[in-house]
């Protein structure tokens, strides 16, 4: 077992949180640490423990203790929410799928975790059950209970706003690090960069982050504490939805953070410096998500500016920063058109990550899913670059349907909160969260891998959506009383 220096810092922060105002501090610490899922606190023989998992485990313990106390004090009145039952049902299907490797062990070959899929070479091995299946199941299990804990802990509008405030702090810190990353690479100070990573990451993992072999034009792709460039870009797309939604959602007397629009250039510059296709694609998914969310709120009882007014305001702001973005692109010498043409051409070729991912998806559908379409080949058995196809192969139609049902159910509840709430603050922030959610989900389902259910920010976003609905329901109780 190895504990990183950052891990010791987290232990100290947790101890301080336990001494004073435990619930508040543990909650805040967990929210702050969730985006940094490529940092490490503890290295165990079978897995690495992330910092947010340490504080999150305490948050889950507090939640379970509260639920047990409610059950003991009022057993007849205690009941799970529909959302919690759906989430637990999803976990039950994941657990049930672990019987599948024994059934299909002689007839299916799978792409294991750690294969060279992203380097245009992947290898398939015979399916068999191992202890790794249990380890893989622990991640979404923890995620589900983290979702329950966070959504339960967000019991007021102020707490929901505080979550946004904490994420904004992470956004600024991450931007500072990206600038530092490029400074070290441009000045030849990779040793300094390595020393910083050594504080947050175990020795065995450090080589992935301190390298300069991936570049676009004169820009070296930024590896950060949030992860490789694509994962870091996903976080920025999520924050773009929150920032634009809270600033330009258009609700009169709604939740408006002053000067928050000045964070938009930080996001755009960061996405540029990350040099990630996911980030560039994410800007377009955000635009579509923003337009869709505008249409979804038709019928709201809260006064808001017309869609035309909002689009003009947001368009002017975005166009201004877009011009600045393109100026920077020209200065650093990136040909974006050539960049995208090159990436698209790789998909139809034999080499490159695009061709590899497409090949793996074809193999997944034809050689894995078609042989075990109902419950899949067992959660944790097979890996592709897309969550949709990974779930389809591992837990079959049943598991994928339950996952989509859980998401649609929570999304519909949040939509109700946005449209029918009488509180402008809640309407505004729900609008922002829905925009952020719609921006990320296409990328999580069809571009990125299991990052969404392995780590915490997908569950955080889902918990924020659920919290919006619960706060809306509280309004009805308060008005009726």
C-alpha positions in Angstrom: 0.0 0.0 0.0 1.2 3.5 -0.9 -0.2 6.8 0.3 0.5 9.9 -1.8 1.4 13.3 -0.3 -2.0 14.5 -1.4 -3.6 11.5 0.3 -2.0 12.7 3.6 -3.4 16.2 3.1 -6.9 14.7 2.5 -6.7 12.7 5.7 -5.9 15.9 7.6 -8.8 17.7 6.0 -11.1 14.9 6.8 -10.0 14.9 10.5 -10.6 18.7 10.6 -14.0 18.1 9.1 -14.8 15.5 11.8 -13.9 17.9 14.6 -16.2 20.8 13.6 -19.4 21.0 11.5 -18.9 17.5 10.1 -21.7 17.3 7.7 -21.2 20.6 6.0 -17.4 20.3 5.7 -17.5 16.7 4.5 -20.1 17.6 1.9 -18.1 20.6 0.7 -14.8 18.7 0.6 -16.4 15.9 -1.4 -17.9 18.3 -4.0 -14.5 20.0 -4.3 -12.6 16.7 -4.9 -15.0 15.0 -7.3 -13.7 16.6 -10.5 -10.1 15.6 -9.6 -10.6 11.9 -10.2 -7.1 11.4 -11.8 -5.4 12.2 -8.5 -4.6 9.4 -6.1 -4.8 9.1 -2.3 -4.0 5.5 -1.7 -2.6 2.7 -3.9 -3.9 -0.7 -3.0 -2.8 -4.0 -4.6 -6.1 -4.3 -6.4 -7.1 -0.7 -7.0 -6.3 3.0 -6.4 -8.4 5.1 -4.1 -9.3 8.6 -5.2 -9.4 11.5 -2.8 -13.1 12.1 -3.4 -13.8 8.5 -2.6 -12.3 9.0 0.9 -14.5 12.0 1.8 -17.3 10.5 -0.2 -17.3 7.3 1.8 -17.8 9.4 5.0 -20.7 11.3 3.3 -22.3 8.0 2.3 -21.8 6.7 5.9 -23.6 9.8 7.3 -26.4 9.3 4.8 -26.8 5.6 5.6 -26.7 6.3 9.4 -29.5 8.9 8.9 -31.6 6.4 6.9 -31.1 3.7 9.5 -32.1 6.2 12.3 -35.3 7.1 10.3 -36.1 3.4 9.8 -35.7 2.6 13.5 -37.6 5.6 14.7 -40.5 5.5 12.2 -40.5 2.1 10.5 -44.1 2.4 9.1 -43.4 5.9 7.6 -40.0 5.1 6.1 -39.9 4.6 2.3 -37.4 4.8 -0.4 -37.9 7.4 -3.1 -38.7 6.2 -6.6 -35.3 7.5 -7.8 -33.5 5.5 -5.2 -35.3 2.4 -6.1 -34.4 2.8 -9.8 -30.8 3.4 -8.9 -30.7 0.3 -6.6 -32.5 -1.7 -9.4 -29.7 -0.7 -11.8 -27.1 -1.9 -9.3 -29.1 -5.2 -8.9 -28.9 -5.8 -12.6 -25.2 -5.1 -12.7 -24.8 -7.7 -9.9 -27.0 -10.2 -11.6 -25.0 -9.9 -14.8 -21.9 -11.3 -13.0 -23.3 -14.8 -13.4 -23.0 -14.4 -17.2 -19.2 -15.0 -17.5 -19.7 -18.6 -16.2 -22.5 -19.2 -18.8 -20.7 -17.7 -21.8 -17.1 -18.5 -20.9 -16.6 -20.9 -23.9 -18.4 -18.9 -26.6 -17.4 -15.2 -26.2 -14.1 -13.3 -26.4 -14.0 -9.9 -24.8 -11.8 -6.8 -24.9 -10.4 -6.5 -21.4 -9.6 -3.4 -19.4 -6.1 -2.3 -20.2 -6.0 -3.5 -23.8 -4.3 -1.3 -26.4 -7.6 -0.2 -27.9 -6.7 3.5 -28.1 -3.5 2.8 -30.0 -5.2 1.1 -32.9 -4.5 -2.4 -31.5 -6.8 -4.3 -29.2 -6.8 -8.0 -28.3 -9.8 -10.1 -27.3 -9.4 -12.9 -24.7 -11.8 -15.7 -23.7 -14.5 -14.5 -21.3 -14.1 -15.8 -17.7 -15.0 -14.6 -14.2 -12.4 -13.1 -12.0 -12.0 -10.9 -8.9 -11.7 -7.9 -11.3 -15.4 -8.2 -11.9 -16.1 -7.5 -8.2 -13.6 -4.6 -8.2 -15.3 -3.1 -11.3 -18.8 -3.4 -9.6 -17.6 -1.4 -6.6 -17.2 1.8 -8.7 -20.9 2.2 -9.9 -22.1 0.9 -6.5 -20.2 3.6 -4.7 -21.5 6.1 -7.4 -25.1 5.2 -6.7 -24.8 5.7 -3.0 -22.8 8.9 -3.6 -25.7 10.1 -5.8 -28.2 9.3 -3.0 -26.1 11.0 -0.4 -25.5 14.2 -2.4 -29.1 14.6 -3.5 -30.3 14.1 0.1 -27.7 16.6 1.4 -28.8 19.3 -1.0 -31.7 20.3 1.2 -31.9 24.0 0.4 -31.5 26.5 -2.5 -28.4 27.9 -0.7 -26.8 24.4 -0.6 -27.4 23.9 -4.3 -25.9 27.3 -5.1 -22.9 26.4 -3.0 -22.3 23.3 -5.1 -22.1 25.6 -8.2 -19.8 28.0 -6.3 -17.4 25.2 -5.4 -17.2 23.9 -8.9 -16.4 27.4 -10.1 -13.4 27.5 -7.8 -12.2 24.2 -9.3 -12.7 25.7 -12.7 -10.3 28.6 -12.0 -7.8 26.4 -10.2 -7.8 24.0 -13.2 -7.2 26.9 -15.6 -4.2 28.1 -13.6 -2.8 24.6 -13.7 -3.2 24.3 -17.5 -1.3 27.6 -17.9 1.4 26.2 -15.6 1.5 23.0 -17.7 2.2 24.9 -20.9 4.7 27.1 -19.2 6.7 24.1 -18.0 6.6 22.5 -21.4 7.5 25.7 -23.3 10.4 26.5 -21.0 11.7 22.9 -20.7 10.8 22.6 -17.1 9.2 19.1 -17.2 11.1 18.3 -14.0 9.1 21.0 -12.2 5.9 19.7 -13.7 6.8 16.2 -12.6 7.4 17.4 -9.1 3.9 18.9 -8.9 2.3 15.7 -10.3 4.3 13.7 -7.7 2.4 15.4 -5.0 -1.0 14.3 -6.3 -0.2 11.0 -8.2 1.5 7.8 -7.4 4.9 7.1 -8.9 3.6 4.4 -11.1 1.0 6.7 -12.7 3.1 9.8 -13.3 4.6 9.0 -16.7 1.2 9.3 -18.4 0.8 12.9 -17.4 4.3 14.3 -17.8 4.9 13.9 -21.6 5.2 16.1 -24.6 4.6 13.6 -27.4 1.0 14.7 -28.2 0.7 18.1 -29.9 -1.5 20.0 -32.2 0.4 22.8 -34.0 2.5 24.4 -31.3 0.1 23.3 -28.5 1.0 20.3 -26.4 -2.1 18.5 -25.2 -2.7 19.2 -21.5 -2.9 16.4 -19.0 -4.4 17.6 -15.8 -5.7 16.3 -12.4 -9.1 15.9 -14.0 -7.6 13.5 -16.5 -6.4 13.2 -20.0 -7.4 16.1 -22.4 -10.7 14.6 -23.3 -11.9 14.1 -19.7 -10.7 17.6 -18.7 -12.6 19.0 -21.7 -15.8 17.2 -20.5 -15.5 19.0 -17.2 -15.2 22.4 -19.0 -18.3 21.6 -21.1 -20.2 20.8 -17.9 -19.1 24.1 -16.4 -19.9 26.0 -19.7 -23.5 24.8 -19.3 -23.7 25.9 -15.7 -22.2 29.3 -16.3 -24.2 30.2 -19.4 -27.3 28.8 -17.8 -27.0 30.8 -14.6 -25.9 34.0 -16.4 -28.0 34.0 -19.6 -30.9 31.7 -18.8 -33.0 34.8 -18.9 -35.2 34.5 -15.8 -36.2 37.8 -14.3 -35.2 37.9 -10.6 -33.5 34.5 -11.0 -30.2 33.3 -9.7 -27.6 35.5 -11.4 -23.9 35.4 -10.3 -22.4 38.8 -11.2 -19.4 38.8 -13.4 -19.6 35.0 -13.9 -19.5 35.7 -17.7 -15.8 36.5 -17.4 -15.2 32.8 -16.8 -16.4 32.0 -20.4 -13.0 33.1 -22.0 -11.2 30.9 -19.4 -13.3 27.9 -20.5 -12.7 28.6 -24.2 -9.0 29.2 -23.8 -8.7 26.1 -21.7 -10.5 24.0 -24.3 -8.1 25.3 -26.9 -5.1 24.5 -24.8 -6.4 21.0 -24.1 -6.3 20.4 -27.9 -9.0 17.7 -27.5 -11.5 16.7 -30.2 -13.9 16.0 -27.3 -13.7 19.6 -26.2 -14.2 21.1 -29.7 -17.2 18.7 -30.2 -18.5 19.6 -26.8 -18.9 23.3 -27.7 -21.4 22.2 -30.4 -23.2 19.8 -28.1 -23.5 22.7 -25.7 -25.1 25.0 -28.3 -27.6 22.4 -29.2 -28.3 21.7 -25.5 -28.9 25.4 -24.8 -31.4 25.7 -27.6 -33.2 22.5 -26.5 -33.5 23.7 -22.9 -34.9 27.0 -24.1 -37.7 25.1 -25.8 -38.2 22.7 -22.8 -39.2 25.4 -20.4 -42.2 26.6 -22.5 -45.1 26.9 -20.1 -43.1 28.1 -17.1 -45.0 30.3 -14.6 -41.8 32.3 -14.0 -41.2 35.4 -16.0 -38.3 35.2 -18.3 -36.9 37.0 -21.4 -38.1 35.8 -24.8 -35.9 33.2 -26.5 -35.0 35.8 -29.1 -33.7 38.2 -26.5 -31.7 35.5 -24.8 -30.2 34.2 -28.0 -29.2 37.7 -29.0 -27.5 38.4 -25.7 -25.8 35.0 -25.5 -25.0 35.1 -29.2 -23.2 38.5 -28.9 -21.3 37.3 -25.8 -20.3 34.0 -27.4 -19.4 35.6 -30.7 -17.1 38.1 -29.0 -15.3 35.4 -27.2 -15.3 33.2 -30.3 -13.4 35.9 -32.2 -10.8 36.1 -29.4 -10.6 32.3 -29.6 -9.9 32.3 -33.3 -7.3 35.0 -32.9 -5.5 32.8 -30.4 -5.8 29.8 -32.7 -4.1 31.8 -35.5 -1.3 33.0 -33.1 -0.4 29.5 -32.0 -0.6 28.1 -35.5 -3.4 25.6 -35.3 -5.3 24.7 -38.5 -8.6 23.5 -37.1 -10.0 22.5 -40.4 -7.0 20.3 -41.2 -7.1 19.0 -37.6 -10.7 17.8 -38.0 -10.2 16.4 -41.5 -7.2 14.4 -40.2 -9.4 13.1 -37.3 -12.2 12.2 -39.6 -9.9 10.4 -42.0 -8.5 8.3 -39.2 -12.0 6.8 -38.6 -12.0 5.2 -42.0 -8.3 4.2 -41.9 -6.4 1.4 -40.2 -4.6 3.4 -37.6 -5.3 6.0 -35.0 -7.7 6.2 -32.1 -10.8 6.9 -34.2 -10.3 3.8 -36.4 -9.5 1.7 -33.3 -12.6 2.8 -31.4 -14.9 2.2 -34.4 -13.4 -1.2 -34.9 -13.9 -2.1 -31.2 -17.5 -0.9 -31.4 -18.2 -3.1 -34.4 -16.6 -6.1 -32.6 -18.7 -5.3 -29.5 -21.9 -5.4 -31.4 -21.2 -8.4 -33.7 -19.2 -10.7 -31.5 -20.2 -9.8 -27.9 -23.7 -8.3 -27.7 -25.3 -10.6 -30.4 -24.2 -13.6 -28.4 -25.5 -12.4 -25.0 -28.2 -9.7 -25.8 -30.4 -10.0 -22.6 -28.0 -9.6 -19.6 -24.7 -9.2 -21.5 -21.5 -10.9 -20.6 -21.2 -9.5 -17.1 -20.4 -6.1 -15.9 -16.6 -5.4 -16.1 -16.0 -8.0 -18.7 -15.7 -6.0 -21.9 -14.6 -2.4 -22.6 -15.0 0.0 -25.5 -14.6 3.7 -25.8 -18.3 4.4 -25.6 -20.5 3.9 -22.5 -23.6 3.0 -24.6 -21.9 0.0 -26.3 -20.0 -0.9 -23.1 -23.3 -1.3 -21.2 -24.9 -3.0 -24.1 -22.2 -5.6 -24.2 -21.8 -6.0 -20.4 -25.3 -5.9 -19.1 -27.4 -6.3 -22.2 -30.6 -4.7 -23.2 -32.0 -5.1 -19.7 -29.2 -3.2 -18.0 -28.9 -0.5 -20.7 -32.7 0.0 -20.5 -32.5 0.4 -16.7 -29.7 2.9 -17.0 -31.5 5.0 -19.6 -34.8 4.8 -17.6 -33.0 6.1 -14.5 -31.6 9.0 -16.4 -34.9 9.8 -18.2 -36.8 9.6 -14.9 -34.5 12.0 -13.1 -34.4 14.3 -16.1 -38.2 14.5 -16.3 -38.4 15.3 -12.6 -35.9 18.1 -13.1 -37.8 19.4 -16.1 -41.0 19.6 -13.9 -39.0 21.6 -11.4 -37.8 24.0 -14.0 -41.3 24.5 -15.6 -43.6 24.5 -12.6 -41.5 26.0 -9.7 -42.7 29.3 -8.3 -39.1 30.3 -7.3 -37.1 32.2 -9.9 -33.8 31.1 -8.3 -34.7 27.4 -8.6 -35.9 27.8 -12.1 -32.7 29.5 -13.2 -30.3 27.0 -11.6 -32.4 24.0 -12.8 -32.2 25.5 -16.3 -28.4 25.7 -16.0 -28.1 22.1 -14.7 -30.3 20.7 -17.4 -28.3 22.5 -20.1 -25.1 21.1 -18.6 -26.5 17.6 -18.4 -27.7 17.7 -22.0 -24.3 19.0 -23.1 -22.5 16.1 -21.5 -24.6 13.0 -22.0 -24.1 12.6 -25.8 -20.4 12.7 -25.2 -20.5 10.4 -22.2 -22.7 7.8 -24.1 -21.0 7.8 -27.5 -17.6 9.3 -27.2 -16.1 8.6 -23.8 -15.9 5.4 -21.9 -17.0 4.3 -18.4 -15.7 7.5 -16.8 -19.3 8.6 -16.2 -20.3 5.8 -13.9 -16.8 4.9 -12.6 -16.1 8.3 -11.1 -18.1 11.0 -9.4 -19.1 13.9 -11.6 -21.8 12.1 -13.6 -23.4 11.1 -10.3 -22.9 14.7 -9.0 -24.8 16.1 -12.0 -27.5 13.5 -11.6 -27.8 14.4 -7.9 -28.1 18.1 -8.7 -31.0 17.3 -11.1 -32.7 15.2 -8.5 -32.2 17.8 -5.8 -33.9 20.4 -8.0 -37.0 18.3 -8.1 -37.0 17.7 -4.3 -36.6 21.4 -3.6 -39.6 22.0 -6.0 -41.7 19.4 -4.1 -40.8 21.2 -0.8 -42.4 24.3 -2.3 -45.7 22.5 -2.6 -45.5 21.3 1.0 -44.7 24.8 2.3 -47.5 26.4 0.2 -50.1 23.8 1.3 -49.1 24.2 5.0 
